[in-house]
């Protein structure tokens, strides 16, 4: 039985989304005044305001993978960026031309490498997102190689501190091994 619809397509709620949200709160709410929020539309980061006294990482449609992606962006956003809506990042929506798509992929390598690590730590499958269904044909294989190379760089030199904290929390909660991430990063 479907619990919600997106553009007329029915989806079941993923019970692990509630676990993910609670784990994020447990890990970061006290120290960073930030909460992970299930959204009903497009994802967005909203800094604290007079109306809502905490920062919000709003992920799309209750999707686990959307939550991980938005968390990954938060993990690399600096203190000043975390005071701006959507961190003040450039974003060009679906329908990008080849030049815009190349720029999009360039800025997405780091967060998607972190998302990959988060997904593996949660026992989930990861797939890169080129996020351009109605625009220039992306080089999915090339982008995947770039994300994997960044993941390997993080494995060699260390993840950003908040990313590492959440990877550790996910591994403990979902009972996954550090070796699983290394194995995926090295896969051809």
Protein Blocks (a to p, Z undefined) as FASTA:
>chain_A
ZZbdeehiacdddfklmmmmmmmmmmmmmmnopacdddfbdcddddddfklmcdcdddeh
hiaklmmmmmmmmmmpcfklmmpghhlpacddehiafklmmmmmmmmmmmmmmmmmmmmm
nopacdddehpaklccddfklmmmmmmmmmmmmmmnopafklmmmmmmmmmmnopafklm
mmmmmpZZ
